Amino acid sequence: MSLRGYRVYAIPKDSGSLYKIIVESVNNNAYLYIENGCITTLSTAEGDKLKQTSTKIADGCGLMGILRLSAIDDAYLILITEVKSVGKLNEIDVNKISAVKLLSLNREPNQAIDERIPELGRLLSSENFYFAHSLSSGNTFDLTLSTQSRNEPGTVDYRFFWNRSLYFPLERFGINPDDWFVRCMCGSVLIRTVYVGHRTAKVAIISRLSSERVGTRFNVRGANDDGCVANFVETEQLISFEDQQLSYIQIRGSVPLFWEQPGIQVGSHSIRMRSIEASVPAFERHYAELKRLYNNVANVNLLGSKEGERKLSEAFKTVARGSSHTDVEMISFDYHAQMRASKSSIKTLQARLEPLVEQHGYFLMIDGKIQKLQTGVIRTNCLDCLDRTNCVQTLIGLKALSMQLIDLEVEKLKVGISSRFEETLKEIWQKNGDQCSVIYAGTGALEGKSKIKDASRSIARTLQNNWMDSAKQESFDLFLLGNGYFDDQFDKASRFLPSQLMKECPNALPELIQRREEMSTRETLSVFVGTWNVNGGKNLNNIAFKHENSFEEWFYGSNWASGDIATHDIVAIGLEEIVDLNASNLMKASTTNQRIFCETVRKTLCEKSREKYVVLACEQLVGVCMILCARIHLLPRIRGLAVSDVKTGMGGATGNKGSVAARLTIDATSICFVCSHFAAGQHEVQNRNDDFATTIRKLKFPQGRSINSHDVIFWFGDFNYRISASAIDIKRAIENKDYMSLMKADQLTDQRLLGNVFQGFQEGVLNFAPTYKYDTFSDDYDTSEKCRAPAWTDRVLWKDEPSEKLVRLTEYRRSEIRTSDHRPVGAIFTLDVLKVDLKKCEQIFRDVVASLGPPDCMILCSIPDYSVFPPEFKEPVIKKLAELDIQCALATLEGPFLKIGMPNGALTLAALSMDGAEITANGSTKTVSVQLRSPDWEDDWTLRLAPAFKREPSCINLNNIDGLSIVNLDIDDDDDALSLTSARSCSDFNFSRQSPKLEHQILAQSSAVQTAPPPPPRPSAFPVPPVNGNGYSNGIPAVPPRPSPADWPPKFT
């Protein structure tokens, strides 16, 4: 194609006119016209005419599509301005995008644009995006599909089709996007030529990064609720020789559990995990989807045996053995330990991999006829799925090559040519690893050839990950989500309907949200919310604690001993001052008390209710800790779980005061839990108000969600608001149980009435005594020298939509646990969650879409017996529409028709009333015929909607996940020296196969610091050969070797 095959022109605004864009496709001699949100094609004659009155603002090599940042007036045309040729495959050019321009469709070039646009432009110009093009075989070649998938009719794989949502604007107006846009993938494409005598063969590595859970190294880890994992890459090894095409696929991806790795120091491997149980639905969905796509799956786990990797690896194997996918072969190979001990250890892995590669086979097509199909795939993972994974995938790729070369019979054409293929493949596998690493980690892969080079790259990774990746992550989200990013309406509607439908029809969002009650049924759940300032946990293990009431009364009330207890579906516990607020804890807070409280809460719930509970989150910010539990049967219905925190101490500089929050969605209802500890002091009302305002403003969740983005909010904690009265008067009122008079002097009640804090929130009646401040192990209020006045510092508030009334308070009370200077407070709620009814959703969506009118918002006006619409009648027709209060957004002539675009579909339908009207121009009167440009638009929507509403129920195996959960803890070998052997499970895992280790055993064994290499052997891992002299340098363990392409991998025999 022409290197500058697209030209973009603009017609600036003048008095009474709008900004217009014209796109010319030089190669196809076609025009695209964009005005006021409407898009249409132009005839060559009209395009040439308009071009004369416009100004060229850019030209380029291709178009990625139209990015909409809002449903109405913020859209950008992404123009590819520079490309680099990667090579040819089957005479088709493959190009790497090296520069783009984002051209506003609503603002002139000299006007201000969205501040996020320049950063997005840098991401798209990073040479990580590719497309293929061929004039001889059509406008586009789909690089997003593997060779095998391309030869399966009707196959579409949106995972690797990165600019799919950018196609919707043209589809809406009935224009084939493939005529204008190129399908782009993100990842790596490397093509080399190997000469076989006088013949040539092409060898290529194509790595396609999935767009389903994309992001940078420390922003995106593990799996999401749909089972999509971070850094998921499908790598195709392709050989094209004369009329033969041979393809082999393998995949890599993050461990499919809920875990993360926060910003860290150089060389650290701190890992944070959620509970094993919470990860099971995501794990099940992940492997079910892999089997659907690739048939048979085998897994190679390269995680190590030190620091957090061991715990993550053991959790991975535990879930795998208890899942529905026990047929997935799990090969564990501690790459670092094995290679440190002996390079020959890799032969053990080879022996396991070779039969799998042979069993799965590869794709072979000769002269357009399929001869062989690949029937399975090997999934490889390490921690980052970068360096170690790339080495092992190279090993697998060379084994596949040896099989492919047998079918090619190239040795018959040129003796010894096989070694040339191997050398070429090693070289491009190494470069492939670099390019995959740049996308995810910001630097090339660690190769093992130079310690200095690897060290510098490791430092560069840390700097990149900690300070530069947030902007890159936002650009990823902006590009993929478009108008769904930072949009609460989109978020609400997408809980009921597939997000792709929302992107295709954003105008439907307001009405769909109003009718969401019609699309759902209600189910009532019980929610317990509690808060307790534990005074540093000083008396947690005090012998006096044994004589106190335990958590049963707090959770279930005074009747718990008689067995008269209500089972709570969700339990949220907020703990304040879980550690002493001293300097050392401000720097790095101990998690010992967090673990003990987490264990105690879950054990109490399981034992007293005789129900199975899972800890969804256990988040600590210095002294503030939140523990969130749910009954295990709710797990498949819980999605979008995320935690966040914000510091408010000393103006946000320290965490001695602050808030911790967790959010989740149950069915179609989003819930946010916030636990806060605000500024102390009798007269620090304004500081407490400021802490609230800071929390509301700064606390954010993924995809731009805030606290107020949710349907239901529970906010609890030690808010520290006092009673504005003397201690004597307060105590006298308490003795008389005159709580109403105290409420009138309560600072929080007063500030809420003034509208300064907790706007829209509700609280139960304070019919219990103030919970602060007591002498420990006593019912006496503070008798110390300071003699602080009693106050209701510990509170539970909630907020929901007043029109929906999803929350009802059933009980609000305090409990009498005396080990702290505060008393615990608990509130029991009934919560109605909205359950989606897919049949109702489909019907209502159709009704809404029908009321909106045709999506292209266009009518065609014609005059009978005229083969070309008379130009002199154009303005009179537009004037007649204006008389009917119908505004035109666009009007162009196209053969016998005057094509008119409207601002919305409703006006388009209204314009049909002009059919048969008489129009006068230049003294001549004619009858105008009016029709829809898309008369079958309702049927088209029905066809497009049908697949989206046929969600197959996922099979989630919950029978074997009854184990303990200690969650959201920093997992590292230098963690607190706390023995976790006391963390007992409420019930045991039961497996039909070999029983895995319980999670408490995993955590307990992982806390021990390794004193000398090699690490102890683990079940299912390969035995570690004895360390010989080669493993040490001057008595110090050597760095694990990472073989370079020159000697890696060893040849298969």
N, C-alpha and C positions, 0 to 999 in steps of 0.2 A: 504494500500500500504506500501511498505518498507519505513521506515523513511528516508533512504538515497538512493532513487531509481534512482538517476542520478549521473553520473560521467563525469567529463570534463577533457579531455586530450589535451595536446598541443604538436605539433611537431615544435620545434624552427627553426628559419631561419638558414640556412647554406649557403655556397657559391652557388649562383644561385637559391636558393629555397625561397619560401614564407612561412610566418607564417600560420600554419594550426591548426584547432580546431576539435576535435572529441568529440561528446556527446553520451554517452552510456545510454540507458534506460534499467536498470537492469530488471525491471518487464516485459517489453515487448520484451526483448532480441533483441533490435534494435539499430542502429547507425545512427547518423547524422554527416555529414562531411561538414566542412565550410572552404573554401580556396579562397582567393582573391575575396571576394564578392559573390562567387557562393556557393550554398547550394544543397546538394543531400543526399539521404539515401544510406547506404552501406549494402551489404549482411552481414550476421553474420560472415561468414568465413573471408571476407576482413576486416571487422571491428576488429575482433580478431587479425588479422595479423598486422594491423596498430597500434593497441593498444600496441603491444609489443615494438614498436620503439618510443613510445611517453612517455610523462611525465604527470602524473595526477596532475592537478593544483587545482582542487576543486571537492567537491561532495555536493549534496543537495537533497532537498525533492521535488523539482518541478522547472519548468521553467515558467517565466512570459512572455518571448518573446525576440525579438531582437529590440533594440532601435537604430534607425539611427539618428545621429546628423548631417550628411551631406549626400548628394546624392551619394557620391563616396566612401570615405575611413574612415569614423568614425562611427563605429557601436559597440554595446555592447550587449552581452548576459546577461540577468538578471536571475540569478540563486537564487532560494529560498533555503537558507541554514538552517534556523531554523523556526519551526512552533510550535504553541501551539494549542492543541485540544480544540475546543469550545464545542463539543458534537456531537451527531448524530441526523439526521432527516431522517426517513424512511431508517434506516440502512446505511446512507451515512455520512461519516466523514466530518465535517466542521472544517476548520483549519484557524487560525489567523497567518498571516505572521509576524515573529518577527525579522528576519534578512535576508538580501539579499547580494549578491555579484554582481557587474557589471564587467563582464570580457570582456576586449577589444578583438575584433575579428581581429584587425589589428596590435596590438602592444603587445610585450611580457610583462609579469607581472612586470618586473623591469623598464619598460619605462614609461615616464611621460604620464599622461592621462589628459583629459579635467578637468579643475579645478572645474567645476560644478558637476562632477560625485559624489564626496563624500557626498555633501549635498543632492543630489537625493537619494543616498543610505540610508541616515538617514531618509528621508521622507518615503521611502518604507519599512523601518524597524520599523516604529512607531507603529505597532500593530493596524493599522487602515484598513488594507487590508485583504480580506478573499477569500478563495476558497473552493469548495467542491469536494470530490473525492470518487469514489467507484469502486473497481475492479470488483465487481459482476455485476454492471449495466453499465459497460462501463468505459472509461478512465476519463470522466468528468461529472459533474453534474452542470447545469447552475444556479449558485446562483444569477446571475444578473437578473433573471426573477422571478416575483411573481408566486405563485402556480397557480393562475387563468391563467396567461399568458403562463406558461409552458404547460398547457393543451389545448392551442389553437394552432393547427398545423401551423408551419412556422413562429411563432412569434419570432422576434429578437428585442431587445431593447438596442440600443447602448448607451443610456443615462447612464446606470449603468455598462456597459462593459468597464472598465477603460483601459484595455490593448489591446483594439481592434486594434489600429494602429501597435502594436508590432507583430501582426499576419501576416501583409502584406509580409514581406520577405519570409516566407515559402510558402504563397499562390502564390507568383510570380514564384516559382520554382515547382509548382504543387504538393506540399506536404501538406497534411491535417494538419493544425496547432493544431487541437484538439487532434491529436495523440501525440503531444509533449508538448504543453503549457496548462496551466490551466486558465480558465476564472476568472478574479478577479473583485471583487467589493470593493468599499471603503465605510466605514460607521461603522456599529455596528451589531453584531450578538450575541444574548444572548439566551441560551437554558437551560430550567429547566425541571426536571422530577417531575411529580405529581403522587403519587400512589393512585389508585382508587381500594381499596381492594387489590386483588392479581394481578390486571392489572396495567399497567403503561401508562401514557399519557405524551406527550411532549408538553411543552408550550414554544413558541419562539417569540422574537421580532427581526425582521430583518429590519434595516434602511439602505437604499441604497442611498448614496449621488450621485447626478447627476454630470457627468463630463463635462456638456455643458457650465456651467459658474461657474467654481470652483475657490476658492481662500480663502484667509484669511480675517478676519473680516473687516479691514479698507482698504484693497486693492480691494476688490470686494463687491459691494453693488448693490441692485436694479436689473434692467433688462439690457440685451443687445439688439441689433437691431433685433435679431431673436425671441425675447420674452422669452429667457431663463433667469432664475433668479438665483441670488446667494443663496447658502445654500439650494438648492432644495433637499428635502429628501422624498423618498417614504418609508413609514414605514408599514411593514406587520406584523400583529398579527396572529400567526399561532398556531393551535392546531392539533396535530396528536394523534389519539386514535384508536388503533386497525386498522380497515379498513377504518376509517373516517379521512378526512382532512378538516379542516375549516380555512378559511383565511379571514382577514378583512384588507383593505388598507385605509390609510389616508396619506395626503401629507402636507408638509410645504414648504415655500419658501419666499424669500424677497419680499417686495412690488414691483409689476411689473411696476415701473416707473423708469425714469432716475434720480438717486440720489446717493449721496455718503456721507461718514462720514470720514473726514480726521483724521489723528493721533491726539488724544485729551488727555486731562488731566483726572485724575481719577474722575469718576462721571459725566463728562460733556456729553451732548447729542447734540453737534453741528452737524447740517445736512446741506448739500448743495444739492440743487435741480436744475434741468433744468426746462424748461417751461413745463406746462401741455400739450400744444399742441404737443411738440416734443416727448412726451412719448406715445401718442395715438397709433401709429403703433405698438410699442413694446407690449403695453397692449393688443391690438387686437390679435396679433399673439400668445401671451401667452395663453389667454383663448381659442382661437380656437384650439390650440394644446392640451390643457387639455381636452376639450370636445371630441376631436378625440380619445384620449387615455383612458379616464375614463367615457365618456358619460355625465352624469349629474355632475355639480360642484356647491358646496356651499362654501362660504368664511366666515371665522371667523377672524375678524380684532381685535387684542388685543392692538393696539397702544394707548398710553396715551393721556392726554389732556394738558400736559405741555411741554414747550420747543419746540424743532423741531418736536417732535412726532405728535403734534396736526396738524401742517401744512402738514406734510406728510400724515396723516390720512385723512384730508379733501381733499387733492389733489387726493388721492386714490379713495375716494367716488365720487368726482366730475367726474373723468374720467370714472368710472364705470357707472354712471348714464347717461353719454352722449355717451356710446359706443354701439356696436352691441350686447353686452352680458348683456343686462338688465335682462335676465332670470336667471342670476347667483345671488342667494340670498346672500346678504351682511349682515352679523351679526356683529355689532360693539359692543365691550365690553371693556371698559376702565378697564383693569384688576387691575392696581394699585389703582385707585380711588375707584373702587367698593369693593375691598377686604379691603381697608383701612377703608371704611365706615362700612362694616359688612361682616363677612364671609358667612352669609346666602345669600348674593347677588348672589352667584354662582348658586343658584337654578333658578334664572331668566334665566341664560344661559342654564342650563340643560333643561328647558322647551322648548327652541328653538332648541336644538340639538337632543333631543330624537326622534322627528318625522323624522328628516333627516336621522338618523342612521337606523331607521326602514324602511324608504322609499328606501334607497340605498341597504339594505340587505348585505349579505356576500356570499363568495364562499363556497360551500359544495360539497365534492366528497365522495361517498361511494363505496368501492370496485371497484375503477377505473372508476366509472360512475358519471358524473356531475349531481348533483341534484339542485343546486342553483348557480346563478351568482350574483356578486356584480354589481350594475348598476349605481353607482355614487360614488363620493368621496367628503370628506370635506377637504378644504384647509385652514390651519391655519397659521397666521403670527403675529408676534409682530415686534420689531425693528430688533433684531438679529435672530429671529426664534429659540431661545434657551430656556431660563428658563420659561417664561410665556407660550410659545407654548408647551413645554413639559408637563406642568401641565394640560393644557386643552386637549391635545391629550391623556393623561392618562384618563381623564374623559370620552372622547369619546370611548377609548379602553375598559373601564370597562362596558360601556353600550353595546358595541358589544359583550363582553364576556357573559353578561347576556342572550343575544339572542342565542349565540352559545351553551351555557350550556343546554338550553332547547332542542335543537336538539340532543345533546349528551346523554341526559337522565342519567347523572351520579348520580343524587340524588337517582335513583332507585337502583343503585349498592352500594352506600355508602352514608348514610344520613349525611348532613353537609359538604360534600366534596366541594361544590361550594365556601365556604369561603376560602378553601385552594387554589383554583384556583385564587381567587381575591387577596389574600396575595402575591402569587407568581408573579402575573402580576404587582402589584404595585411595587414590588421590582425590577423587571427587567426593568420596564418603567423608574424608577429613574436612574438606571445604564445606560440605553440607552441615557437619557438626558446628563449624564456626558460625554459619549463617543462622541456624536455628538458635544458637546461643545468643547471638546479637539481639534477636527479637525479644527473647524472654529475660535474659540477664544483662543485656546492654554491652557485653564484650564477647570476643571469640571464645571458643572452647579451650579448656586447659588440656594441653597436649602431652605433657610429660617430657618434651624434648629439651626444655630449658626451665630450670627452677626459677631463675630470675624473671623470665617472661611470664611464667605461670603465677608467680607471686604478684607481679605488677597487675596482671589481669584480675587476680583475686581482689586486690585493693580497689581497682577501678570498678569492679562489680559492686563492692560494698558502697562506694561513693554514689554510684549510679542508683542503686536500689534504695538508698536511704534518703537521697535529696532530689533526685531528678525523675523518679518513676511515677510520682503522683500525677504530674501533668500528662505524661504518656498514657497512663491508665485512663484519665479523663477523656483523652482523645479517642482511645479505643471505644469507650462506652458511647461517646458522642457519635462516632461514625456508624456504629452498629445499631444503636437505639434511635438516633435521630430525634423526632418529636416525642418519643417516649421517655427521653432522658430528663430527669428533674421535673416530671409532670405527674402530679398527684391524680389527675383525672385518668390519665392513661394507666396508672398503677392500679387504680380501683377497678376500672373496666376489665383489665387483663386478668383479674382473678376469676372472672366469669367466662371470658372469651379468649380464644387464642390471640396472642400478641400480634401475629402477622395480620389478622383481620383488622385489628385496631390501627395498624400502620396503613393499611389499604384504605380504610374509611374513617379517618380521624374526626370528621364532622358528626359522626354518630355518637361520640363519647358522652356529651352532656345528657342526652335523652336516655342512653343506656344506663347511666349511673342513677338517674331518677327512677328508673324502672327495675332496679336490681332486686327489690323485694319480690317482684313478680317472677324473677328468674330463679328463685331459691325457695327453700323451706328452712324453717328454724329448728335448731336442736339446742336444748338447754344443757349447759355445763356448769359445774360447781368450781369456783375459783377461790382459793384462800390466799390472802396477801398479808404478810406479817413484817414488822420492823422491830429491831431491837438494837440498842446501843449496848454493846457487851463490855465496855470499859476496858478495852485492850485485851479481853479474854484472860485476864489475870487469874480468875478463879475457875477456869475451865476444868482443871484437873484437881481442884481443891476437894479434900475429903468431905467438906461441908456440902458440896454440890450433891452428894449422894442422898442427903436428907431433904433436898429441895424437890419441888415438883419439876418433872422433866418436860420435854417438848409436847407431850401428849395433851396437856391442858391447853397449851398455846394453840395447837393445831385444831383440837376437837372440842374444847370447852370443858366445863367442870364435870360433865356427865360421862367423860370418856371411860372411867373405870367400870361403869356399869355396862359397857359395850354399846351404849347408845351414841354412835358416832356416824357422821355423814362422810361419805367418801368424796374427796376433792379430786376433780379431774386435772386441775392445774394448781400448783403451789409455787408462789413466789415469795422468797424470804430475803429481806434486806437486813444486813448487819453493819452497824457502824462501830468505828474504833475496834475493829477486829484485831488490830495490833496497836501497840503503843505508838503514838504519833511523835516519835523522836527522829533525830537527824538520820540515823542509819536506815530506819524504815522508810523515810522519805526518799532516800537514794535507791534502795532495793528492799521492798517490803517482803517479810517472811510470809511463806504460804502455808506454814505448819497449821495455824489455827483454821485457815480456810479449808484445808483437807479434812480436819477433824470435824468441823461443823458440817461440811458437805456429807460426810459419811453418816453423821448423827441424824441429819434431816432425812436422808433417804431411808436409813434403817428404820426410823420411827414411822415413816409413812408406810413402808412395806409391812412391817410387823403388826401395826395396830389396825390397819385397814384390810390386811390380807389381800392387798392388790399389788400388782407389779408396777413399779415406777421407774422412770429413766430420768437422769439428770440431763437436762438439755443444755444448761449453761451454768457456769460457776465463775464469775468474773470478779476480780479484785482490783481496786485502785487504791493503793496504800491501805487506808483503814476502812474503806467502803467496799462491801462485798455483796453480790447478789447471787442467790442460788435459785435456779428455775427448774422445776420438776413437772413431769406430766405422766399420766397413766400410759402404760405402754401401748394400749390399743389405739391411742391417738396418733402414734408415730406416722403411719402412712398419710395422715391428713395434715401434718404439720409441714410447712414450707417456709422458705425465706428467713430462717433463723439467723440472726446477726446480733453481735454485741458491740457496744461502743462505750466510751467514757469521756469525761471532760473534767479538767482540773479547775477549781475555783478558788483555791487557797492563795492568798497574797496576790490577788488580781489575776489568777490563772497560772501563776508561775509554779506552784507546788500542789501536791495532791493531798495535803493534810485535810483539805475540804474538797468536795467534788461530787460527781454523780456517775453512776454506772447504769447502763440501760441495755435491755434486750428486746428485740422485736421478732415477731413471727406471724405467720398467717395460718389459721385453722380453717380449712375449707376456703371460704371466700371472705373471711373476716380477719382484718389485720389488727394486731394487739401489740401495744408497747408497754413495757414495764420499766419504770425509772426509779432508782433508789438514790437518795441524795443525803448529803450531810452538809448543812449550811453553816454560815459563820455563827460563832457563839457570842454570848454577852447579852446582858439584860437590855441594853439600849442600842444594839447594833441592828436595828430593824432595816435600815437602808442597805446595809451590807448583805443582809439575807435576801432582800429584794433583788439586789444586784446579782447574787449567786443564782437566783432563779432565772433572771433574764439572760445571764451568760449561758446557762445550761440550755435554755430554749434556743438560743442563737447558734451555739457552737456544736451541739451534739448532733452528729450526722451518722446515717447508716448508708450502706451501699446504694448506688443508683440515685444518689441525691435525696434520699428520704430523710425527713426530719421527724421530731416527736409528733408534731401536729399533722403528719401525713397519714396517721392511723385512724381506724374506726373507733377503737377503744384505747384509752390510756389509763394505766394505774400508776400513780405517783406516790411514793411512800418514802419514809426515812426519818432521820432526826433533823427536822427543819430548824430547830433551836428557837422558834418563836416563843416568847415568854408571856406571862400575864402581867399587865401593867397595874400592879397593886403591891402593897407591902406583904412581906412574908407572913406577918401576923394575921392580916385580913384574909389572905388566901387560905391559910391553915384553918382558920375559924370556919370559913365557908365549906372547906372539905369535911370538917367534922359534922357540919349540918347537912352535908350532901347537897349544898346549894350550888350545883354546877352551872345553872343558868346565869347566875350573876357573874360567875367567873368567865363564862363564855363572852359576856359583853366586854370584858377587859382583855380578852385573848387577842394577842397581836396579829396572829394569822387570820383570824376571823375578821378583824378590823381591816387588814390590808386587802383581803379578798373583796370586802364590801366596797372599798375605795377603787377596786379595779387595778391595783398595782401588781398583784401576783395571781397565778392560778385562775386566769380568766376562763370562765366556762366550766370549771371543775366543780364537783360536788363532794361533800363530806357528810358522814353520818353524824347523828347527835352525840355530843360528848357527854355521855351519861355515866362516865367512870372517872375516878380520881386522877389528877395529874400524874404522869408517869416519871417525873424527874423533880428533884434529885433526892435519892434515898441513901442512907447508910447501907453499905453492903451487908447481906445476911440479916436485914432488919426491915421492919415495917415503918420505921421512923424516917421522916424526911431529914434532910441534911442538918446534922448537929455540929458540924465542924465550925471552925472560926469564921469562915466566910458565910455560913448559914444561908445558902442560896435559896431563893423563893421557889416553891414548887411551880411546875409549868407542864403544859401539854406539848412537850417538844417533839414527841414521836407521833406521827400522823399517817393516815392513809386516805388519799383522795382519788377520785376517778373522773373520767370525762368520756362521753360518747355523743353520738349524733342525737340531738333532742327529738328529732322526728322519728327516729328508729327505736329509741329506748331499748338498747341491747343489754344494759346492765341494771341489775336491781340489787341493792344492799339488803342482806338478810340478818347480819349480825356485825356489831362493831364493839370491841371489848379489849380489855387489858388482861394480862396473865400475871401470876404471882411467882415468877422465878426471881430469886433474891440474890443471885450471884453478881449482879451489876448494880450500878447506881441508877439505872433506868429499869423500868418494867416493860416487858414486851407488849406490843399492841398487835391485834389481829383483826382482820375484816373478812367476812365470808360473803361472796357475791354469787348470784346466778347470772350467767352470761349466755345470751342467745347468739349462736354462731350461724351464719348463713351458709347452707349447703347448696351447691350448684345443682340445678336440674337441667341437664343438657338439652332435653327436648324443649323445655320452656325457653332456654337461651336461644336455641336456633329459631324458634318461632318469633320471639320478640325481636331478635336481630333482623330477621326478614321484614317484620313490620316496620321497624325503625328505618331500615334502608329504603323500603318502599316509600315511606313518607318523605324521605329526603330527595327523592327523584333520581334521575339517571346520574351516575357518577361523573360522566364527562361534561354535564351541564351545557349541552349544545343542541341547537335546533338548526334545521336546514330549511331555508326559505327559497322557493322557486316560483316562477311564473309560467303557467302552462303554455306550451308551444314554443318556448324559448330554449334553445340548446345551450345558450350562455346567458347567465343572469345579467340583465342590463345594469351597468355600473351606476347610471343616474338614479336608480331606485334604491340604492344602498342607504343613503341618508334618510329618505322618507320612511323606510321600514324601521330604522333605528328610532326615528322621531315618534312613529306610531307606538312602538313598544314603550317609550318614555311616557306617552299619554296614559298607558296602562300601568304606570308605576313599576315598570320592569327595566332595570338598568342593564346595559350591555357591558360585558368585560372585554369582549374581543369580537371583531367582525372582519371576515376575509371572504374573498370571492374564489370559488373553486368550480369551474365548469358551469353547469346549470344552476348551481346553488350559491346562495349567500349564507355562509356558515357563521353563526353567531353563538358566542360563549356567554354564559350567564354567571353571576357570582355564586349561585347555589342551585341545587336541583329543584327546589320548590318553585323558584322563579321560572325554571325551564319548563316545568309542567304548566305553569300559569300562562306562558307564552303561547301554548297551543290554542288558547282562546282567540288568537289573531288569525287562525286558519280561515281562509275564505274572505278576509277583509279586503277592501278596495284601497289601493294606494295610488296617489297621483304624483307624477313627476314630469316636469317640462310639458304640462298641459295634457299629458296622456294618463289615463286611469287604467290600472290593471288589477286583477284579482291575484292575491298572493296565497300560495299554498305553504303551510307550515307543518313540519313533521320533526319528530325526534331523530337525532343522528344515530341513536342506539335504541331502536324500538324494543328490542328483546333484552334490555338490560336486566330485568327482574329474573329472567330465566338464566342469564349468564351468572348472576350472583348466586342463584340456587346451585348451579353446577360447581362454583368455586367454594361455596360454603359446605357442601355435603361432606367432604373428607375431614374438614376441620372439626366437625361435631361428632365424629366417630372415633372417640378416644377408647382405645382398648384398655380394659382394666389391667393394671400391672399386678403380677403375682408377687406379693411381699411375704416372705417367710419370717414370721415372728415367733415361731415355736422355740427357737434355740438361742434366744438373746436375753435370757433372764439374769445375766451376770451383773456384777457391780460396775458402777461408773464413777470414776474420779476424773473430772473434766476441766477443760480450759486452764490447765496448769502448765507453767513453763517447764518443759521436759528437758533436762540437761543433767549431765553427770555431777555437776557441782551444786545441785539443788540442796534444799534443807536436808539435813541428816535425819530425816523422819522415817521411822520404820512404818511401812504401810501394810505390814502383815496383819495388823488389826482391822484393816479395811475389808471386812467380810461381806460376801455377797448375801443378799436376801434369799436367793435361790440359785441353784447351780445350773451351769450350761449342760445341756444334754444333747449329745451328738450321736448320730447313727454310726459315724465313722470314728476314727481315733479322736479321743477327747482333747481339745486344745487347752492351753493354759487359761485360767481365769484371769480377768484383767487385773485383779489385785496382785496376782503372782507376777504378771508382766511388769507392773509398776514397781513392785518390791525388788525384783531381781535387777531391774534397770537402774535402780538408784545407786548400786554399788559401783565405786570408781575402779576402773581397771588399773592395776599397778604395773603390769608388764605385758607386752605382747607375747604371743598372739591371744586374742580373746577366746573365751571358752566356747566350745562347740555348742550349737543349738540344734534342736530337733528339726529335721527336714532340710538343714543346711548341709553342704558338703563338708567332709572332714578336712580340717586344716592340717596340711603336712607340717612336720617339725621345722622350726626355724633353723636355717643353717647360717653359715658365716656371711652369705650374700645378703642376708636380711638386716645386717647391722653395719654401722660405720663408726669405728672408734667406740664401740659399746653402746651406741645410740641407735634406736630403731630407725631404719631408713624410710624416707618418704615413699609411699606406695607408687610403684612405677606405672605410668600410663604410656603404653607402647605407642611409638610414633608410627606414621604410615609406612615407614621404611621397613619395619619388621613386624607389623601387626596386620591382620591376625595370622597366627600360624596356619599353615595349609592343612586342609582336611586330607586324611589318608584313606 
